[in-house]
Amino acid sequence: MHLPSLTVVIPVYNEEDNVQPLFEALEGALKDYPGDWYVIIVNDGSRDKTASRVNECVSQFGSQFKHIELQRNFGQTAAMQAGIDDAKTELIATMDGDLQNDPADIPRLVKELLERDLDLLQGWRKDRQDSAVSRKLPSRIANRLIQKVSGVMLNDYGCSLKIYRADVVKQIRLYGEMHRFIPVWMATVCPPHRIGQTEVKHHARVAGESKYGISRTFRVIIDLVTVFFFLKFRARPGHFFGSIGLWVGAIGGLMMSHLLFVKFALGENIGDRPMLLVASIMIIASLQFLTTGVLSEILSRIFFQTTNVRSYKVRQPLSYELSTEAPPENLDASRSEQTKTENTQANATN
């Protein structure tokens, strides 16, 4: 059995007490992985002893582990993007550094991704070991909102344990706090049926403090607007602004038509009616939305024509073998016998 090369990317921030157990768990989970594997620890500007302990563990556990230290705290999304950019393997896995995700799940997730022919396999913390109010409740609200807006039907967008095809995930860029929307961003470069989920183990935090709370639900709502726009209208922004402008203009036009009928058919005064002001503002706003749509289309064309970004993506095949047949020793022996036969025939001819 041979599996594609794998890099595990782990952002950490103020996790000094979890570093040593994390390295031990990763070493135990990946030492028998049937392929090349590497681990990238991205220290996101930690203010405790995380950096020094990561350096100590990298020296202790060997060259398959790498430490990337950011200049300051840029956030989990930026740290994750830094690790993804540095990875050179065919597959990339991401997970948290707080030991709530279990590294032992990674080899199983890799095999499942290959067997199901997916571009992303998302972990699902079905038996989540977190506070019901501060963690589970906002997560459930966020998951429902993302499902409704994006149409990507997953149960746990917030689980950091994921396996990606590297050539696909490298086609997207993560900014702000968009790490929780990675499956949705992936849907902009691959069909939703190539995004799957599977149950993974989840452990209670034993050291350090959580960096999330119920306030993230409100940030999710704001980020969803951006996600919806890029998911539906990235290559045709004029349709987004134009459709709003047409609806606003249609409502304003109906209101103005009603006022014109009242003015000229019924002979009533409309100068002091609030509807006149509202209709006028809506018609002006409609024109602004329409012109903004035209300008956004021009900018979109300039973007695609002046950058290396294309409006299409070409799929690249992975090289792997899940079968356990035909070990290398038998193959070498067969080739050796074939070579001997060819040499004998050549000597006979001479």
C-alpha positions as CSV (number, residue, x, y, z in Angstrom):
1,M,0.0,0.0,0.0
2,H,1.3,3.5,-0.9
3,L,-0.5,6.7,0.0
4,P,0.2,10.2,-1.3
5,S,2.6,12.4,0.6
6,L,1.0,14.3,3.5
7,T,1.6,17.5,5.4
8,V,-0.2,18.2,8.7
9,V,-0.6,22.0,9.3
10,I,-1.2,23.0,12.9
11,P,-1.6,26.6,14.0
12,V,-0.8,27.2,17.7
13,Y,-1.3,30.2,20.0
14,N,-0.3,30.2,23.7
15,E,-0.4,26.4,23.9
16,E,2.9,25.8,25.8
17,D,1.5,23.0,27.9
18,N,0.1,21.2,24.9
19,V,3.3,21.2,22.7
20,Q,5.1,18.1,24.0
21,P,1.9,15.9,24.2
22,L,1.0,17.2,20.7
23,F,4.3,16.1,19.2
24,E,4.1,12.7,20.9
25,A,0.6,12.1,19.6
26,L,1.6,13.1,16.1
27,E,4.6,10.9,16.1
28,G,2.6,7.9,17.3
29,A,-0.2,8.5,14.8
30,L,2.0,9.0,11.7
31,K,5.1,6.8,12.2
32,D,3.5,3.9,10.3
33,Y,1.9,6.1,7.6
34,P,2.6,4.4,4.2
35,G,4.0,7.4,2.5
36,D,6.0,10.6,3.1
37,W,4.7,12.8,5.8
38,Y,5.6,16.1,7.4
39,V,4.2,18.3,10.2
40,I,4.3,22.1,10.1
41,I,3.7,23.9,13.4
42,V,2.7,27.6,12.8
43,N,3.3,29.6,15.9
44,D,0.9,32.5,15.6
45,G,2.8,35.1,17.7
46,S,2.4,33.3,21.0
47,R,3.3,35.3,24.1
48,D,4.1,32.4,26.4
49,K,6.8,29.7,26.0
50,T,5.2,28.0,23.0
51,A,7.9,29.0,20.6
52,S,10.8,27.7,22.7
53,R,9.0,24.4,23.4
54,V,8.2,23.9,19.7
55,N,11.8,24.4,18.8
56,E,12.9,21.9,21.5
57,C,10.4,19.3,20.2
58,V,11.5,19.9,16.5
59,S,15.1,19.1,17.6
60,Q,13.9,16.1,19.5
61,F,11.5,14.5,17.0
62,G,13.5,15.1,13.8
63,S,13.4,16.8,10.4
64,Q,9.8,15.7,9.5
65,F,8.7,18.4,11.9
66,K,9.0,22.1,11.0
67,H,8.4,25.3,13.0
68,I,7.1,28.5,11.3
69,E,7.0,31.5,13.6
70,L,4.9,34.5,12.6
71,Q,6.1,38.0,13.6
72,R,2.9,38.7,15.6
73,N,-0.6,37.3,16.2
74,F,-2.3,37.4,12.8
75,G,-5.1,35.0,13.7
76,Q,-5.8,31.3,13.0
77,T,-6.8,31.9,9.4
78,A,-3.5,33.6,8.5
79,A,-1.5,31.0,10.4
80,M,-3.3,28.2,8.6
81,Q,-2.7,29.9,5.2
82,A,1.0,30.2,6.1
83,G,1.3,26.4,6.7
84,I,-0.7,25.6,3.5
85,D,1.6,27.9,1.4
86,D,4.7,26.1,2.8
87,A,3.4,22.6,2.3
88,K,4.9,20.7,-0.7
89,T,2.9,17.4,-0.5
90,E,0.0,16.0,-2.5
91,L,-2.3,16.0,0.6
92,I,-2.7,18.6,3.4
93,A,-4.3,18.0,6.8
94,T,-5.2,20.7,9.3
95,M,-6.0,20.4,12.9
96,D,-6.0,22.5,16.1
97,G,-3.0,22.4,18.5
98,D,-5.1,22.1,21.7
99,L,-5.2,18.3,21.5
100,Q,-9.0,18.3,21.2
101,N,-8.6,16.9,17.7
102,D,-7.0,13.4,17.7
103,P,-4.0,12.9,15.3
104,A,-4.8,9.2,15.3
105,D,-7.8,10.0,13.0
106,I,-5.6,11.4,10.3
107,P,-4.5,8.1,8.5
108,R,-8.1,6.9,8.4
109,L,-9.3,10.2,7.0
110,V,-6.6,10.1,4.3
111,K,-7.8,6.6,3.2
112,E,-11.4,7.6,3.3
113,L,-10.7,10.7,1.2
114,L,-9.0,8.5,-1.5
115,E,-11.7,5.8,-1.4
116,R,-14.5,8.3,-1.8
117,D,-12.5,10.3,-4.3
118,L,-13.0,13.7,-2.5
119,D,-11.2,17.0,-2.6
120,L,-12.0,17.8,1.0
121,L,-13.0,15.5,3.9
122,Q,-14.3,17.5,6.9
123,G,-14.2,16.1,10.4
124,W,-17.5,16.0,12.3
125,R,-17.2,16.2,16.1
126,K,-20.5,14.3,16.7
127,D,-19.7,13.7,20.4
128,R,-18.2,17.1,21.1
129,Q,-16.5,17.6,24.5
130,D,-17.1,21.4,25.0
131,S,-19.3,23.7,27.0
132,A,-22.9,23.6,25.9
133,V,-23.5,27.4,26.1
134,S,-20.2,29.0,25.2
135,R,-19.1,26.6,22.4
136,K,-21.8,24.2,21.3
137,L,-24.7,26.6,21.0
138,P,-22.9,29.3,18.9
139,S,-21.4,26.5,16.8
140,R,-24.8,25.0,16.0
141,I,-26.2,28.5,15.1
142,A,-23.3,29.2,12.9
143,N,-23.6,25.8,11.2
144,R,-27.3,26.3,10.4
145,L,-26.6,29.8,9.0
146,I,-23.8,28.6,6.8
147,Q,-25.9,25.6,5.5
148,K,-28.7,27.9,4.5
149,V,-26.6,30.5,2.7
150,S,-24.0,28.3,1.1
151,G,-25.9,25.1,0.3
152,V,-22.9,23.0,1.4
153,M,-24.6,20.6,3.8
154,L,-22.1,19.7,6.6
155,N,-22.8,19.3,10.3
156,D,-19.6,20.8,11.7
157,Y,-17.9,23.6,9.7
158,G,-15.9,24.6,12.8
159,C,-13.9,21.4,13.2
160,S,-10.3,22.1,12.2
161,L,-9.5,18.5,11.4
162,K,-9.7,18.3,7.7
163,I,-7.9,16.5,4.8
164,Y,-7.5,18.3,1.5
165,R,-6.1,17.7,-1.9
166,A,-3.2,20.2,-2.0
167,D,-3.7,21.3,-5.6
168,V,-7.3,22.2,-4.9
169,V,-7.0,24.0,-1.5
170,K,-4.0,26.0,-2.8
171,Q,-6.4,27.5,-5.4
172,I,-8.2,29.5,-2.7
173,R,-6.8,32.2,-0.3
174,L,-7.9,32.6,3.3
175,Y,-8.2,36.0,4.9
176,G,-9.7,37.5,8.0
177,E,-11.5,34.8,10.0
178,M,-12.5,32.7,7.0
179,H,-11.0,29.4,8.3
180,R,-14.5,28.3,9.4
181,F,-15.7,28.8,5.9
182,I,-13.1,26.6,4.2
183,P,-15.6,24.0,2.9
184,V,-17.6,26.9,1.3
185,W,-14.5,28.4,-0.3
186,M,-13.6,25.0,-1.6
187,A,-17.0,24.8,-3.2
188,T,-15.9,27.8,-5.4
189,V,-13.3,25.6,-7.1
190,C,-14.7,22.1,-6.8
191,P,-18.3,20.6,-7.0
192,P,-20.1,20.2,-3.6
193,H,-20.3,16.4,-4.1
194,R,-16.5,16.2,-3.8
195,I,-16.8,17.7,-0.3
196,G,-17.6,15.1,2.4
197,Q,-17.6,14.6,6.1
198,T,-16.9,11.8,8.6
199,E,-17.1,11.4,12.3
200,V,-13.9,12.1,14.3
201,K,-13.0,11.8,18.0
202,H,-13.0,14.9,20.1
203,H,-11.4,15.4,23.5
204,A,-12.0,17.9,26.3
205,R,-9.3,20.5,26.6
206,V,-6.9,19.6,29.4
207,A,-4.5,22.6,29.2
208,G,-4.6,26.2,28.0
209,E,-7.6,28.4,27.3
210,S,-10.1,28.4,24.5
211,K,-9.9,31.4,22.1
212,Y,-13.5,31.3,21.1
213,G,-16.8,32.3,22.6
214,I,-20.4,33.0,21.8
215,S,-19.5,36.4,20.2
216,R,-18.2,34.6,17.1
217,T,-21.8,33.9,16.0
218,F,-22.2,37.6,15.2
219,R,-18.9,37.6,13.2
220,V,-20.1,34.6,11.3
221,I,-23.2,36.5,10.1
222,I,-21.0,39.4,8.8
223,D,-18.6,37.0,7.1
224,L,-21.5,35.1,5.5
225,V,-22.3,38.1,3.3
226,T,-18.8,38.1,1.9
227,V,-18.9,34.3,1.4
228,F,-22.3,34.4,-0.3
229,F,-21.1,37.1,-2.7
230,F,-17.9,35.2,-3.7
231,L,-19.7,31.9,-3.9
232,K,-22.4,33.1,-6.2
233,F,-21.1,36.2,-8.0
234,R,-17.3,36.1,-8.0
235,A,-17.1,36.1,-11.8
236,R,-20.3,38.1,-12.4
237,P,-20.6,40.8,-9.8
238,G,-22.8,42.9,-12.1
239,H,-25.6,40.3,-11.6
240,F,-25.4,40.9,-7.8
241,F,-25.6,44.7,-7.9
242,G,-27.9,44.7,-10.9
243,S,-30.5,42.4,-9.5
244,I,-30.7,44.6,-6.3
245,G,-30.9,47.7,-8.5
246,L,-33.7,46.3,-10.6
247,W,-35.8,45.3,-7.5
248,V,-35.3,48.6,-5.8
249,G,-36.1,50.5,-9.0
250,A,-39.2,48.4,-9.7
251,I,-40.6,49.2,-6.2
252,G,-39.7,52.9,-6.6
253,G,-41.3,53.0,-10.0
254,L,-44.5,51.4,-8.8
255,M,-44.7,53.9,-6.0
256,M,-44.0,56.8,-8.4
257,S,-46.7,55.5,-10.8
258,H,-49.2,55.4,-8.0
259,L,-48.3,59.1,-7.1
260,L,-48.6,60.2,-10.8
261,F,-52.1,58.5,-11.0
262,V,-53.1,60.3,-7.8
263,K,-51.8,63.6,-9.1
264,F,-53.2,63.7,-12.6
265,A,-56.2,61.4,-12.4
266,L,-57.5,62.3,-9.0
267,G,-56.1,65.8,-8.9
268,E,-54.7,65.5,-5.4
269,N,-51.6,67.2,-4.1
270,I,-48.6,64.8,-3.7
271,G,-45.9,67.4,-2.7
272,D,-46.2,66.7,1.0
273,R,-46.5,62.9,0.8
274,P,-43.5,60.9,2.3
275,M,-44.0,58.4,-0.5
276,L,-42.8,60.9,-3.1
277,L,-39.5,61.2,-1.2
278,V,-39.1,57.5,-0.7
279,A,-39.9,56.7,-4.3
280,S,-37.4,59.3,-5.5
281,I,-34.6,57.9,-3.3
282,M,-35.3,54.4,-4.4
283,I,-35.1,55.3,-8.1
284,I,-31.8,57.1,-7.5
285,A,-30.5,54.2,-5.5
286,S,-31.5,51.8,-8.3
287,L,-29.5,53.8,-10.8
288,Q,-26.5,53.7,-8.4
289,F,-26.7,49.9,-8.0
290,L,-26.9,49.4,-11.8
291,T,-23.9,51.6,-12.4
292,T,-22.0,49.9,-9.6
293,G,-22.8,46.6,-11.3
294,V,-21.3,47.8,-14.6
295,L,-18.2,49.1,-12.8
296,S,-17.8,45.8,-10.9
297,E,-18.0,43.9,-14.2
298,I,-15.2,46.1,-15.6
299,L,-13.1,45.5,-12.6
300,S,-13.7,41.8,-12.8
301,R,-12.6,41.7,-16.4
302,I,-9.5,43.6,-15.5
303,F,-8.7,41.3,-12.6
304,F,-8.9,38.1,-14.7
305,Q,-7.0,39.6,-17.7
306,T,-4.1,41.1,-15.7
307,T,-3.5,38.2,-13.2
308,N,-2.7,34.5,-13.4
309,V,-6.2,33.7,-12.0
310,R,-8.3,31.9,-14.5
311,S,-12.1,31.5,-14.5
312,Y,-11.6,27.6,-14.7
313,K,-9.6,25.0,-12.9
314,V,-8.1,21.8,-14.4
315,R,-8.1,18.7,-12.2
316,Q,-4.8,16.9,-11.6
317,P,-4.8,13.2,-10.7
318,L,-3.2,11.8,-7.5
319,S,-0.7,9.0,-7.6
320,Y,-1.4,6.3,-5.0
321,E,-2.1,2.6,-4.6
322,L,-4.5,1.3,-2.0
323,S,-3.9,-2.4,-3.0
324,T,-1.4,-4.5,-1.0
325,E,-0.6,-6.8,-3.9
326,A,2.7,-7.0,-5.9
327,P,5.4,-6.1,-3.4
328,P,8.5,-4.5,-4.8
329,E,10.6,-7.6,-4.2
330,N,8.5,-9.7,-6.6
331,L,8.5,-7.0,-9.2
332,D,12.3,-6.8,-9.1
333,A,12.7,-10.6,-9.4
334,S,10.3,-10.6,-12.4
335,R,12.4,-7.9,-14.1
336,S,15.6,-9.8,-13.3
337,E,14.3,-13.1,-14.9
338,Q,13.1,-11.1,-18.0
339,T,16.6,-9.5,-18.3
340,K,18.3,-13.0,-18.1
341,T,16.1,-14.4,-20.8
342,E,16.8,-11.5,-23.1
343,N,20.6,-11.8,-22.6
344,T,20.4,-15.6,-23.3
345,Q,18.6,-15.0,-26.5
346,A,21.0,-12.4,-27.6
347,N,24.0,-14.6,-26.9
348,A,22.4,-17.5,-28.9
349,T,21.9,-15.2,-31.9
350,N,25.5,-14.0,-31.7
